[in-house]
Amino acid sequence: MGLSIERILNETFGLTAFRKGQKEIIESVLANRDALAVMPTGGGKSLCYQLPAMARKGIVVVISPLISLMEDQAFKLRRLSIASGVVHSGQTLVERKAVFSQMREEQQFILYLSPERVQKEGFSRWIKDRDISLFAIDEAHCVSHWGPDFREDYYRLSLLRELRPDIPTLALTASATPTVLMDIEKRLKLKSPDRHIYGFYRPNLYYQVELCEKEAKKIALLEQALSQTPDGRILVYCGTRDQSESISGLFKNRFEKIAFYHAGMSSEERQYVQSQYESSKVRILFATNAFGMGVDHADVRLVVHFQMPSNIEHYYQEMGRAGRDGLPSTCLMLYSKKDKGLQAYFITKSEADSTTIKRRWNALNTIVQFAEGAECRHAGILTYFKDSFRIQSCGHCDICDPNSPRKIVLSDFQVPEVPMENFRAQPKPRGRTKKEAAAELPLKAEEELRYEVLKDWRKDYADERDIPAFLVFSNRTLRDLVRRNPKTLNDLHKVYGFGDHKVDVLGAEILQKLQECEK
């Protein structure tokens, strides 16, 4: 194999140590085994194929969905004197020929291609007799129908295994549930791949979820968050294009260097805003989920979700853009019941098949339960993604450390009068219903007893099945359970968050636990 991987790490890449999981993944690749690697955004996935490319002869073919991301990586590699190139549809024939000409002259080369390029007839002819050492598929969750970002051209990447069954494949993604991982393995025709799931624990991040009955409270919390973050970049994710424009407009006279970004803008406008953000001429960016893939800035100190996103995978990916330099950063979700309505609207307007629609509903219900949960936020994320590292309590989220100076807090909060013309896409804020107000009242002594019993039972039930507690039921459901104290399965149907399935699966055990509290 020549030089040791530690020596290549130091002499070629200028790094002194591997990040968590990198060495194990690289060892799988160099042993010519297929591998599935899940590492968080900013966790160093690219090194897992770039270093093996320097450890042996041949071409490493990297499949990536974004031209800008591929060009950026190739540029950085060339600065390290690593031969690399990008081939995509936006190039001239002369430019593409130059890449292939250089490739013929090099013993080691990293070639970046889009998934669409792999489908070209010319690629099938070219790949058959080339000295390929590895196929690396980035953003591999796009292969899966079960994931939130399915792409048809990724789905067809099994062609690589058909054309060159002798070449190992490394599939990489920043976030994938066990179900998505199984689908990636199947769709790419991986052969008993080594699985490496690392790095979902980000100890420098403070996770916070705030339940907001009124839109005006969201605005007040957002303003407080911006005021508490005077340094570094800030990302504010909005649910709609109109909202990214209107809310940024609301704050443009209160804070400097503000802009918005969404898919409805022209490509020139989007490129301009992104370049302004990269050069720090824009510090606070209000964006839809169109902004993010391939964006890598070390100093994002605050990520705010003005609306709850559609699923935990998107939530984690977008939060993961905070604090990549390892310094303390805050991730704040502002959640209201209307957020579920917005995401439900998107689902009902979708033209996807019934199976996909059902998965999206399940994913939406899951993130609602996460938002309404009251267990350690980091512990729930680690269990949800089946990270190899687990904790009971992190000590740095709104559940574990509610008095943290990093928490965004409104003191003596009064709902401000916000001009509604600033919210073109927003319905008028409503007050709390009597039911919602009652749900926030302190529990009575007998209710507290039931609360602790059911909370312990929920934890044991979740631990036995290796699932986060919020997937059993949320804390809002727990509080409603102990207040109602149901006696029958029919009574359970009246509890917040309990449908037919939960009653069938959990009903008998819950009723038994409640009966034990009466003794």
Backbone torsions as a table, in degrees:
resi	resn	phi	psi	omega
1	MET	NA	-12.3	178.6
2	GLY	83.5	-134.1	-178.5
3	LEU	-61.7	148.8	175.5
4	SER	-69.1	155.2	-178.6
5	ILE	-66.6	-29.1	177.3
6	GLU	-66.3	-38.4	-179.9
7	ARG	-70.2	-39.5	176.7
8	ILE	-63.2	-41.3	178.6
9	LEU	-56.3	-43.4	-175.9
10	ASN	-79.4	-48.8	-171.5
11	GLU	-78.9	-34.8	-177.4
12	THR	-91.6	-43.2	-174.1
13	PHE	-101.4	-7.4	177.2
14	GLY	69.1	24.8	-179.6
15	LEU	-108.6	149.7	-176.1
16	THR	-99.8	-19.4	-177.9
17	ALA	-154.9	152.5	175.7
18	PHE	-76.2	147.2	168.6
19	ARG	-78.2	166.0	-176.2
20	LYS	-57.2	124.8	175.6
21	GLY	93.4	-22.5	-174.7
22	GLN	-62.3	-45.8	-176.6
23	LYS	-63.1	-42.2	-179.3
24	GLU	-63.8	-40.7	178.8
25	ILE	-65.6	-45.1	-180.0
26	ILE	-61.6	-38.5	178.9
27	GLU	-64.9	-36.8	175.2
28	SER	-62.7	-43.5	-179.1
29	VAL	-63.4	-45.8	-176.9
30	LEU	-71.7	-16.0	174.1
31	ALA	-89.5	8.0	178.1
32	ASN	61.6	34.1	176.5
33	ARG	-104.8	145.1	170.4
34	ASP	-63.2	148.6	-178.2
35	ALA	-146.7	144.8	172.4
36	LEU	-113.8	121.6	-176.8
37	ALA	-123.8	125.3	175.9
38	VAL	-116.2	112.5	177.9
39	MET	-133.9	145.5	-175.3
40	PRO	-68.1	161.0	174.7
41	THR	-52.9	128.1	-177.4
42	GLY	84.1	6.4	-176.3
43	GLY	-84.8	-4.9	177.1
44	GLY	94.2	36.7	-178.6
45	LYS	-64.7	-38.2	-173.0
46	SER	-61.9	-32.3	179.5
47	LEU	-62.9	-25.1	-175.3
48	CYS	-69.1	-17.9	171.2
49	TYR	-113.5	-23.3	-179.6
50	GLN	-72.1	-41.3	179.4
51	LEU	-66.9	-46.1	175.8
52	PRO	-56.9	-30.5	177.9
53	ALA	-63.6	-26.7	178.9
54	MET	-92.6	-9.2	-176.8
55	ALA	-90.8	-13.2	179.5
56	ARG	-156.6	166.7	-177.7
57	LYS	-74.9	160.0	174.7
58	GLY	117.9	-179.8	-178.5
59	ILE	-105.6	128.3	170.4
60	VAL	-96.9	118.7	179.7
61	VAL	-96.9	119.6	-178.2
62	VAL	-109.2	125.6	176.5
63	ILE	-99.7	123.1	-177.5
64	SER	-140.7	147.0	-172.9
65	PRO	-84.3	-13.4	-173.6
66	LEU	-120.1	124.1	178.8
67	ILE	-60.6	-43.8	-177.6
68	SER	-62.2	-37.7	179.5
69	LEU	-67.8	-42.9	179.4
70	MET	-63.3	-44.3	-178.8
71	GLU	-65.8	-37.3	178.8
72	ASP	-64.8	-43.8	180.0
73	GLN	-66.4	-42.3	179.4
74	ALA	-62.9	-39.2	178.4
75	PHE	-61.7	-45.1	-179.3
76	LYS	-66.0	-36.8	178.4
77	LEU	-65.9	-41.6	179.5
78	ARG	-63.7	-32.2	175.8
79	ARG	-66.1	-22.6	175.9
80	LEU	-93.7	9.8	-177.8
81	SER	64.0	32.8	175.9
82	ILE	-103.4	122.3	-177.9
83	ALA	-67.4	125.1	-178.0
84	SER	-158.4	161.4	178.5
85	GLY	-162.5	164.6	-178.5
86	VAL	-124.2	136.6	174.2
87	VAL	-122.9	122.6	179.9
88	HIS	-150.6	170.3	-172.7
89	SER	-68.3	-19.1	-178.2
90	GLY	-80.4	-3.7	-178.4
91	GLN	-89.4	158.9	171.7
92	THR	-80.1	164.3	177.7
93	LEU	-59.8	-38.1	179.7
94	VAL	-63.0	-41.1	-179.7
95	GLU	-66.0	-41.5	179.5
96	ARG	-66.5	-41.6	179.6
97	LYS	-62.5	-34.5	-179.9
98	ALA	-64.0	-38.6	178.4
99	VAL	-63.4	-48.1	-178.1
100	PHE	-67.8	-32.0	177.2
101	SER	-64.8	-45.0	178.7
102	GLN	-64.0	-38.5	-178.6
103	MET	-59.3	-37.8	-179.3
104	ARG	-67.8	-24.2	-177.3
105	GLU	-89.2	-13.2	-174.7
106	GLU	-105.2	144.6	174.8
107	GLN	-81.4	-26.1	179.2
108	GLN	-129.8	133.4	-175.8
109	PHE	-153.8	141.2	174.9
110	ILE	-112.1	116.7	-177.0
111	LEU	-110.1	121.5	179.3
112	TYR	-98.0	130.0	179.0
113	LEU	-133.6	152.4	171.5
114	SER	-82.2	157.2	177.6
115	PRO	-61.9	-28.8	178.3
116	GLU	-66.4	-36.9	-178.3
117	ARG	-63.3	-32.6	-179.8
118	VAL	-63.2	-27.2	-177.1
119	GLN	-79.1	-9.6	-177.5
120	LYS	-68.9	141.8	-179.6
121	GLU	-60.8	-36.8	-179.7
122	GLY	-63.0	-34.2	178.8
123	PHE	-65.1	-42.5	-179.5
124	SER	-59.2	-39.1	178.2
125	ARG	-70.4	-41.2	-175.3
126	TRP	-67.9	-40.8	-169.8
127	ILE	-72.2	-22.2	-168.9
128	LYS	-66.0	-32.8	-176.0
129	ASP	-121.6	26.5	177.4
130	ARG	-96.3	154.8	178.7
131	ASP	-82.3	81.8	-179.1
132	ILE	-93.8	133.0	178.6
133	SER	-103.9	-22.5	-175.9
134	LEU	-164.8	141.7	164.5
135	PHE	-102.9	123.0	176.6
136	ALA	-115.2	121.8	-177.3
137	ILE	-111.7	106.1	179.6
138	ASP	-84.3	157.1	-176.4
139	GLU	52.0	45.1	-172.0
140	ALA	-64.8	-16.9	178.1
141	HIS	-63.3	-18.0	177.4
142	CYS	-67.0	-12.9	177.0
143	VAL	-70.2	-30.3	-165.0
144	SER	-92.6	131.5	171.1
145	HIS	-63.3	-23.8	-176.2
146	TRP	-81.5	-12.1	-179.1
147	GLY	-91.1	170.7	-176.7
148	PRO	-82.5	-9.4	-173.1
149	ASP	-125.5	39.1	-177.1
150	PHE	-58.7	137.0	177.1
151	ARG	-133.4	132.5	-176.0
152	GLU	-58.5	-41.6	-177.4
153	ASP	-68.2	-28.7	173.1
154	TYR	-69.7	-38.4	-178.2
155	TYR	-58.3	-28.5	-177.2
156	ARG	-90.2	5.4	-176.7
157	LEU	-71.6	-5.1	172.4
158	SER	-60.4	-16.0	176.9
159	LEU	-56.4	-32.7	179.5
160	LEU	-60.3	-43.7	179.7
161	ARG	-68.0	-35.1	179.2
162	GLU	-68.9	-39.3	-179.0
163	LEU	-74.8	-39.4	-177.0
164	ARG	-136.4	76.0	179.9
165	PRO	-65.4	-12.2	-178.7
166	ASP	-84.5	-8.3	-173.9
167	ILE	-100.8	129.4	177.7
168	PRO	-68.9	153.5	179.9
169	THR	-121.0	133.1	173.0
170	LEU	-111.4	115.2	178.2
171	ALA	-102.2	125.8	-175.0
172	LEU	-123.0	141.1	175.8
173	THR	-154.6	157.6	-179.4
174	ALA	-88.9	-23.6	-179.1
175	SER	-157.2	124.3	177.9
176	ALA	-155.9	132.4	176.0
177	THR	-74.5	164.1	176.6
178	PRO	-54.2	-36.2	178.6
179	THR	-63.8	-43.0	178.6
180	VAL	-66.0	-39.4	178.5
181	LEU	-61.0	-41.4	178.0
182	MET	-62.5	-38.8	-179.7
183	ASP	-70.0	-38.8	176.2
184	ILE	-59.5	-46.5	179.8
185	GLU	-58.5	-42.1	-178.7
186	LYS	-70.3	-47.9	-173.7
187	ARG	-67.8	-34.2	-179.3
188	LEU	-89.7	-2.1	179.5
189	LYS	57.3	45.0	178.5
190	LEU	-72.1	147.9	-177.6
191	LYS	-101.7	102.7	178.8
192	SER	39.9	59.9	-172.8
193	PRO	-67.4	145.1	168.5
194	ASP	-67.7	134.5	179.0
195	ARG	-106.2	130.2	179.9
196	HIS	-129.1	109.4	-178.9
197	ILE	-120.2	108.2	-172.1
198	TYR	-138.2	156.1	159.0
199	GLY	81.6	14.6	178.2
200	PHE	-73.8	-16.1	178.4
201	TYR	-84.5	119.5	-179.3
202	ARG	-118.2	89.2	-172.8
203	PRO	-65.0	-15.2	179.6
204	ASN	-87.2	-4.9	-177.2
205	LEU	-98.5	136.5	173.9
206	TYR	-103.1	114.3	179.5
207	TYR	-90.7	132.8	179.8
208	GLN	-143.0	133.4	173.9
209	VAL	-122.5	126.9	178.9
210	GLU	-116.1	125.5	175.6
211	LEU	-82.9	123.9	-174.9
212	CYS	-122.2	115.6	179.6
213	GLU	-73.0	-29.9	-176.4
214	LYS	-122.9	148.7	177.8
215	GLU	-61.5	-33.7	-179.1
216	ALA	-63.6	-32.0	176.9
217	LYS	-68.6	-35.8	175.2
218	LYS	-59.5	-44.5	-179.6
219	ILE	-61.9	-43.7	-179.2
220	ALA	-64.7	-41.9	178.1
221	LEU	-66.2	-38.7	177.9
222	LEU	-63.7	-44.7	178.6
223	GLU	-60.8	-41.0	178.0
224	GLN	-63.7	-40.8	179.6
225	ALA	-63.0	-42.8	178.2
226	LEU	-64.4	-39.3	180.0
227	SER	-67.7	-34.5	-179.4
228	GLN	-78.0	-4.6	-176.6
229	THR	-124.8	76.6	-176.4
230	PRO	-78.9	-15.0	-175.8
231	ASP	-121.2	155.4	176.6
232	GLY	79.4	174.8	179.7
233	ARG	-82.4	158.6	178.9
234	ILE	-134.6	134.4	173.8
235	LEU	-116.4	128.0	175.4
236	VAL	-118.8	111.2	-179.7
237	TYR	-88.1	127.9	-178.3
238	CYS	-114.2	155.6	-174.6
239	GLY	-78.1	-25.7	-177.1
240	THR	-136.2	162.5	177.6
241	ARG	-62.9	-47.1	-179.4
242	ASP	-57.3	-39.4	-177.0
243	GLN	-68.2	-38.0	178.7
244	SER	-61.1	-35.5	178.6
245	GLU	-74.6	-46.7	-173.5
246	SER	-69.2	-39.9	-178.2
247	ILE	-74.5	-37.0	175.0
248	SER	-61.8	-37.3	177.4
249	GLY	-64.1	-34.3	179.6
250	LEU	-63.8	-32.4	-174.4
251	PHE	-102.6	-3.1	-172.1
252	LYS	-65.1	-24.3	178.3
253	ASN	-92.2	-4.9	-179.2
254	ARG	-102.9	-26.3	-178.6
255	PHE	-134.9	154.0	-178.4
256	GLU	-93.4	162.7	172.4
257	LYS	58.6	52.7	-179.2
258	ILE	-109.0	143.3	174.5
259	ALA	-152.1	170.2	175.4
260	PHE	-126.1	162.5	-176.1
261	TYR	-151.6	129.2	174.5
262	HIS	-158.6	169.2	-173.5
263	ALA	-71.7	-13.0	178.6
264	GLY	-78.8	-9.9	177.8
265	MET	-80.3	157.2	176.3
266	SER	-67.9	159.9	-179.4
267	SER	-61.7	-34.7	178.8
268	GLU	-65.6	-41.2	178.7
269	GLU	-64.4	-43.1	-179.1
270	ARG	-64.8	-43.2	179.7
271	GLN	-62.8	-38.1	179.3
272	TYR	-64.5	-47.2	-179.6
273	VAL	-62.5	-42.7	-179.6
274	GLN	-63.6	-40.4	178.6
275	SER	-66.1	-36.5	177.2
276	GLN	-65.7	-39.1	178.3
277	TYR	-67.5	-41.9	-179.1
278	GLU	-66.0	-32.3	-179.4
279	SER	-90.5	5.0	179.2
280	SER	69.3	12.5	172.5
281	LYS	-75.0	-21.6	166.4
282	VAL	-114.5	126.9	-179.6
283	ARG	-106.5	-33.9	-177.2
284	ILE	-116.2	114.4	-175.5
285	LEU	-116.0	123.4	174.5
286	PHE	-96.9	119.3	-170.4
287	ALA	-143.6	155.6	167.3
288	THR	-85.5	-179.3	-178.9
289	ASN	-71.4	3.4	173.3
290	ALA	-67.8	-19.1	-179.2
291	PHE	-99.7	128.5	172.8
292	GLY	151.0	-51.2	-173.3
293	MET	-60.7	124.4	179.8
294	GLY	85.7	-3.8	179.4
295	VAL	-86.3	127.9	-174.9
296	ASP	-139.8	99.3	177.4
297	HIS	-124.9	132.2	-173.8
298	ALA	-73.8	-27.6	-166.3
299	ASP	-106.4	31.9	173.9
300	VAL	-75.9	109.9	-174.4
301	ARG	-91.4	-18.7	-176.3
302	LEU	-146.5	129.7	170.1
303	VAL	-122.1	123.2	-179.7
304	VAL	-116.0	131.7	167.6
305	HIS	-100.1	106.4	179.1
306	PHE	-68.2	-27.5	170.5
307	GLN	-124.8	151.5	171.4
308	MET	-63.0	130.0	176.9
309	PRO	-72.6	-179.8	-171.1
310	SER	-79.6	-19.4	-178.0
311	ASN	-161.2	166.2	-176.5
312	ILE	-69.2	-31.3	179.7
313	GLU	-61.2	-47.8	177.8
314	HIS	-63.8	-42.8	-180.0
315	TYR	-56.9	-48.0	-177.0
316	TYR	-68.5	-41.7	178.9
317	GLN	-59.9	-44.1	-177.2
318	GLU	-72.0	-39.5	174.0
319	MET	-61.8	-33.7	-176.4
320	GLY	-64.3	-8.0	177.5
321	ARG	-81.1	-4.7	177.9
322	ALA	-88.5	143.4	167.0
323	GLY	60.2	39.0	-179.3
324	ARG	-70.8	-12.7	176.1
325	ASP	-87.6	3.1	178.3
326	GLY	85.0	-1.6	-179.3
327	LEU	-86.2	156.8	-176.9
328	PRO	-56.3	132.2	179.8
329	SER	-146.5	158.2	-174.7
330	THR	-117.7	139.7	176.8
331	CYS	-121.4	113.0	-172.7
332	LEU	-117.9	124.3	171.9
333	MET	-108.0	127.4	176.8
334	LEU	-102.5	110.9	-169.1
335	TYR	-117.2	134.1	172.2
336	SER	-137.8	165.3	-179.9
337	LYS	-60.6	-30.5	-179.7
338	LYS	-65.1	-25.2	179.8
339	ASP	-62.4	-40.5	177.6
340	LYS	-63.5	-37.0	178.3
341	GLY	-63.6	-39.5	178.7
342	LEU	-63.9	-46.8	179.8
343	GLN	-66.4	-35.7	176.9
344	ALA	-63.6	-37.6	177.1
345	TYR	-60.1	-45.2	178.9
346	PHE	-61.3	-38.8	-179.2
347	ILE	-66.6	-45.5	-177.4
348	THR	-66.7	-25.8	178.8
349	LYS	-85.7	-7.2	-178.5
350	SER	-71.4	147.3	177.2
351	GLU	-102.0	16.7	180.0
352	ALA	-69.5	166.3	179.7
353	ASP	-71.9	166.9	-173.0
354	SER	-62.4	-35.1	-180.0
355	THR	-65.6	-43.6	178.8
356	THR	-65.0	-41.5	178.5
357	ILE	-60.1	-43.3	179.4
358	LYS	-61.7	-41.7	178.6
359	ARG	-63.1	-38.3	179.9
360	ARG	-67.0	-38.1	175.4
361	TRP	-62.4	-44.1	179.6
362	ASN	-62.5	-41.2	179.6
363	ALA	-64.9	-38.2	178.8
364	LEU	-66.1	-44.4	178.4
365	ASN	-62.0	-35.2	-179.8
366	THR	-65.1	-44.8	-178.2
367	ILE	-72.9	-28.1	173.0
368	VAL	-62.0	-44.6	179.9
369	GLN	-65.5	-35.0	175.2
370	PHE	-63.1	-45.9	-178.3
371	ALA	-63.3	-34.9	-177.0
372	GLU	-92.6	3.3	-178.2
373	GLY	-78.0	170.9	178.7
374	ALA	-142.2	32.0	171.2
375	GLU	-104.6	164.1	179.4
376	CYS	-47.7	124.4	-176.9
377	ARG	-63.7	-44.4	-179.1
378	HIS	-65.6	-42.1	-180.0
379	ALA	-60.5	-41.1	179.3
380	GLY	-63.9	-41.3	178.9
381	ILE	-64.1	-45.4	-179.3
382	LEU	-60.2	-42.9	-179.8
383	THR	-70.6	-40.0	-179.0
384	TYR	-59.0	-43.2	-178.0
385	PHE	-90.3	2.6	178.3
386	LYS	58.2	41.6	175.5
387	ASP	-62.1	149.1	179.0
388	SER	-69.1	-17.9	179.4
389	PHE	-105.1	131.3	-179.2
390	ARG	-129.3	152.9	176.0
391	ILE	-138.6	161.4	173.2
392	GLN	-95.1	-36.2	-178.1
393	SER	-150.5	132.0	-174.7
394	CYS	-89.3	-30.7	-177.4
395	GLY	82.9	2.0	-178.5
396	HIS	-147.2	51.9	167.8
397	CYS	-137.7	174.5	-175.5
398	ASP	-66.0	-20.6	178.0
399	ILE	-83.0	-46.6	-176.0
400	CYS	-78.3	-31.4	-177.5
401	ASP	-138.1	71.9	-176.2
402	PRO	-68.0	-12.8	-179.3
403	ASN	-104.5	15.7	-178.4
404	SER	-61.8	140.8	174.8
405	PRO	-65.9	-13.9	178.6
406	ARG	-82.8	-15.4	-178.7
407	LYS	-69.1	141.0	177.1
408	ILE	-85.9	114.7	-173.2
409	VAL	-128.2	138.2	172.7
410	LEU	-100.6	119.1	178.0
411	SER	-91.3	134.6	-179.5
412	ASP	49.6	50.9	-173.5
413	PHE	-65.9	129.2	170.0
414	GLN	-123.5	130.8	-177.9
415	VAL	-63.6	118.0	-178.5
416	PRO	-75.0	159.0	173.8
417	GLU	-83.7	110.1	-177.5
418	VAL	-105.5	123.8	178.8
419	PRO	-58.2	121.5	-173.4
420	MET	-71.0	-14.5	177.2
421	GLU	-67.6	-14.7	177.0
422	ASN	-78.9	-3.7	-177.2
423	PHE	-128.1	76.0	-176.8
424	ARG	-60.1	-34.8	-174.7
425	ALA	-97.8	7.3	-172.6
426	GLN	-107.3	133.8	172.0
427	PRO	-71.4	161.7	-179.7
428	LYS	-64.4	132.5	179.7
429	PRO	-58.6	140.1	177.6
430	ARG	-110.1	155.9	175.2
431	GLY	-77.4	171.9	178.6
432	ARG	-71.1	143.2	172.7
433	THR	-75.4	164.4	177.5
434	LYS	-59.8	-36.8	-179.5
435	LYS	-64.8	-42.7	-179.9
436	GLU	-67.8	-39.8	178.9
437	ALA	-64.3	-41.3	179.6
438	ALA	-64.8	-33.7	-177.7
439	ALA	-65.6	-20.7	-177.8
440	GLU	-92.6	-5.1	179.3
441	LEU	-68.2	150.5	178.6
442	PRO	-59.3	147.8	178.5
443	LEU	-75.5	147.3	174.2
444	LYS	-75.9	168.7	-174.6
445	ALA	-57.9	-46.6	-178.9
446	GLU	-69.0	-29.9	176.9
447	GLU	-70.9	-36.5	176.6
448	GLU	-61.6	-39.5	177.9
449	LEU	-61.6	-49.4	178.7
450	ARG	-61.4	-37.6	-179.6
451	TYR	-58.9	-49.3	-177.3
452	GLU	-65.8	-39.1	179.7
453	VAL	-63.7	-48.4	-178.2
454	LEU	-71.5	-31.1	177.0
455	LYS	-64.8	-44.1	177.6
456	ASP	-64.7	-41.4	179.2
457	TRP	-63.0	-42.2	179.1
458	ARG	-60.0	-42.0	-179.8
459	LYS	-64.3	-45.4	179.7
460	ASP	-62.6	-42.0	-179.7
461	TYR	-62.4	-43.0	-179.4
462	ALA	-68.2	-43.2	-178.6
463	ASP	-62.0	-40.2	-179.6
464	GLU	-61.7	-30.9	-176.5
465	ARG	-104.3	3.1	-179.8
466	ASP	53.1	50.4	175.2
467	ILE	-127.9	154.3	176.8
468	PRO	-67.8	149.8	-176.7
469	ALA	-59.3	-32.8	-177.6
470	PHE	-66.2	-19.7	176.8
471	LEU	-74.9	-20.0	175.6
472	VAL	-73.4	-60.8	167.3
473	PHE	-167.9	157.6	-174.6
474	SER	-79.6	171.0	177.5
475	ASN	-69.2	-28.7	175.9
476	ARG	-64.5	-40.0	175.8
477	THR	-64.5	-42.3	-179.6
478	LEU	-59.0	-44.0	-179.2
479	ARG	-65.9	-38.5	178.4
480	ASP	-67.8	-35.8	177.8
481	LEU	-59.8	-49.4	-174.3
482	VAL	-72.9	-26.3	176.3
483	ARG	-73.0	-44.6	-177.4
484	ARG	-76.0	-32.5	-179.2
485	ASN	49.0	61.4	-174.7
486	PRO	-63.0	147.8	-178.8
487	LYS	-108.0	-21.2	-175.9
488	THR	-133.8	167.2	177.1
489	LEU	-62.8	-35.8	176.7
490	ASN	-62.4	-38.8	177.6
491	ASP	-62.0	-35.6	-178.1
492	LEU	-63.2	-30.3	179.4
493	HIS	-62.8	-19.6	-179.2
494	LYS	-85.8	-9.4	-177.5
495	VAL	-78.4	139.1	179.3
496	TYR	-55.8	129.3	175.1
497	GLY	85.2	2.2	-179.3
498	PHE	-104.7	110.5	172.2
499	GLY	-104.0	-170.9	-177.1
500	ASP	-58.6	-42.4	-176.2
501	HIS	-63.4	-47.7	-179.5
502	LYS	-64.3	-37.8	178.1
503	VAL	-63.4	-43.4	-179.6
504	ASP	-63.8	-42.6	-173.0
505	VAL	-82.6	-41.0	-171.8
506	LEU	-108.4	-16.9	-168.0
507	GLY	-53.9	-52.1	-174.4
508	ALA	-60.9	-44.3	-178.6
509	GLU	-66.4	-39.5	-179.7
510	ILE	-65.3	-45.1	179.0
511	LEU	-61.5	-36.9	178.6
512	GLN	-64.4	-43.2	179.3
513	LYS	-64.0	-39.8	178.5
514	LEU	-65.5	-37.8	177.1
515	GLN	-63.9	-37.3	179.2
516	GLU	-63.8	-30.7	178.8
517	CYS	-68.1	-21.1	-177.9
518	GLU	-81.2	-16.2	-175.2
519	LYS	-80.7	NA	NA
